[in-house]
Amino acid sequence: MITMVPMRAALGLSAALFLSSLTVEARAQDASPWLRNGHSAVRLLAGSRSGAVLLGGIAFQLEPGWKTYWRTAGDSGVPPRFDFSKSDNVEAVTILWPAPTKFDDGAGGQSLGYHGQIVLPLRIVAKNADKPVTLRAAVNYAVCEKLCIPVEANPELTFASVASTEDSVLFAALDTVPKPANIGDPNPLTIRDVRRDGKSTVLVDVAAPADAANVDLFVEGPTPDWALPVPKLAKQSPPGVKRFSFELDGVPPGTNPDGAAIKLTLVSAERSYEFNTNLN
């Protein structure tokens, strides 16, 4: 049996297929292929291009039950490492880190990281705004369930689209990055005070809405060789305050922590903030 298709319908179908192919091609240009390895996959995303500063992203897919790490892993784990030095027409790349999740590390401690799907936004500065930008990333990370597996991937992507199909994904990822804040800011979720209790203990008083869920606090030292523990919520806190504390363990040998710059990341289910202060 032969079915006759009217010429107008055939032309409409051809046009639809052509436009569909353009959409698929554009989407392919805005994201590199997934590089799969064991229990995870990684690829690069390109945002719309305008001017010398570009928005991109590194996307991870993790199998259920598997996780990877934040820029500071917590009590155990391996933070991911990125090298963009083989890129073309790239002056600098800044990684913007979404707020992490806290989870048991299986050894009595707690690690910080991500599970499921996560996008790390990238702020990319081109050397020449009028020339093509090709981002080449050497990505080294670990994926963990009960045991950790090291992974290496080398995704590559050229930023070509004036209007990228990945913009909505990248802007959504930006919304998950902690916002800069100052101690004492009148936000619903904020740090009221940071002070030393003796030489080795630091107390951090947090104000949070009564219905705030899963409030966590993370601390980082001034350099990667500081390995400060994950702050713990005190069993008893002053009224209207969630008091966290951490010990000055993991300070590099021979280092005086007095006056050292630290970064505090305050996270709840609804919002997150980042504070820079000094140990006094």
HELIX and SHEET records of a PDB file:
HELIX    1   1 MET A    7  ASP A   30  1                                  24    
HELIX    2   2 ASP A  167  ASP A  175  1                                   9    
SHEET    1   A 5 LEU A  35  ASN A  37  0                                        
SHEET    2   A 5 SER A  40  ALA A  46 -1                                        
SHEET    3   A 5 VAL A  53  LEU A  62 -1                                        
SHEET    4   A 5 GLN A 117  ALA A 126 -1                                        
SHEET    5   A 5 VAL A  90  ILE A  95 -1                                        
SHEET    1   B 3 LYS A  67  GLY A  74  0                                        
SHEET    2   B 3 GLN A 110  HIS A 115 -1                                        
SHEET    3   B 3 THR A 101  ASP A 104 -1                                        
SHEET    1   C 3 ARG A  81  ASP A  83  0                                        
SHEET    2   C 3 ALA A 138  CYS A 144 -1                                        
SHEET    3   C 3 CYS A 148  ALA A 153 -1                                        
SHEET    1   D 2 VAL A 133  ARG A 136  0                                        
SHEET    2   D 2 GLU A 156  PHE A 159 -1                                        
SHEET    1   E 4 LYS A 179  ALA A 181  0                                        
SHEET    2   E 4 SER A 272  ASN A 278  1                                        
SHEET    3   E 4 ALA A 261  VAL A 267 -1                                        
SHEET    4   E 4 ASP A 216  GLU A 220 -1                                        
SHEET    1   F 4 THR A 190  ASP A 197  0                                        
SHEET    2   F 4 THR A 201  ALA A 207 -1                                        
SHEET    3   F 4 LYS A 242  GLU A 247 -1                                        
SHEET    4   F 4 LYS A 232  LEU A 233 -1                                        
END                                                                             
